[in-house]
Amino acid sequence: MERKNRHSWEPIKGSGKLKHAECMYCQLQKWWDKGFGKLIYMDKYGKIHYRTPSCTHVTPQHNKKIPEFYY
């Protein structure tokens, strides 16, 4: 199972949307949509996601190599 990179959310002030926040690394936005009754995610290209996509920002801790064991 692939480990997902986590987002770092910052709230967007002055927005009319409920729980409106943006990832400071990949500019993914999320907000609560009353019509759907769930969180909506929109990437910087305008594509809408209904589940949280993995963050495109890669930190050094996610680049750890798996040690290879020789028997």
C-alpha positions in Angstrom: 0.0 0.0 0.0 1.4 3.3 -1.0 1.9 5.9 1.7 0.2 9.3 0.9 2.0 12.6 1.4 0.1 14.8 3.8 -1.2 18.3 3.2 -0.4 21.3 5.3 -3.7 23.2 5.5 -4.0 27.0 6.0 -7.4 28.6 6.3 -8.4 31.2 3.7 -9.8 34.2 5.5 -12.5 36.3 4.0 -13.9 33.4 1.9 -17.7 32.8 1.9 -17.2 29.0 1.8 -17.4 26.9 4.9 -14.1 25.4 6.2 -12.3 26.8 3.2 -8.6 26.0 3.4 -5.6 25.6 1.0 -2.5 23.4 1.1 0.5 25.6 1.2 2.6 23.2 -0.9 0.4 22.1 -3.8 -2.4 24.8 -3.7 -5.1 22.2 -3.3 -8.3 23.8 -1.9 -10.9 22.2 0.2 -14.3 23.4 1.5 -17.6 22.1 2.8 -20.3 21.9 0.2 -23.9 21.9 1.6 -25.4 20.5 -1.5 -23.3 17.4 -1.5 -23.0 17.2 2.3 -19.2 16.5 2.1 -15.8 18.1 1.7 -14.9 19.1 -1.9 -11.3 19.3 -3.1 -10.1 21.3 -6.1 -6.6 21.2 -7.4 -4.8 24.2 -9.0 -5.8 23.0 -12.5 -9.6 23.2 -11.6 -10.2 19.5 -11.4 -12.6 18.5 -8.6 -12.0 15.5 -6.3 -14.3 14.0 -3.8 -11.6 12.2 -1.9 -8.3 13.7 -0.6 -5.6 13.3 -3.3 -2.0 12.8 -2.2 0.0 16.0 -1.9 2.4 16.6 -4.8 5.0 18.1 -2.5 7.6 15.5 -1.5 9.5 16.0 1.7 12.8 14.3 2.5 11.2 12.0 5.0 9.1 10.4 2.2 12.2 9.8 0.0 13.7 7.2 2.4 15.0 4.2 0.6 14.0 0.8 1.8 17.1 -1.1 3.0 17.9 -4.1 0.9 18.9 -7.2 2.7 21.2 -9.8 1.2 21.0 -13.3 2.4 
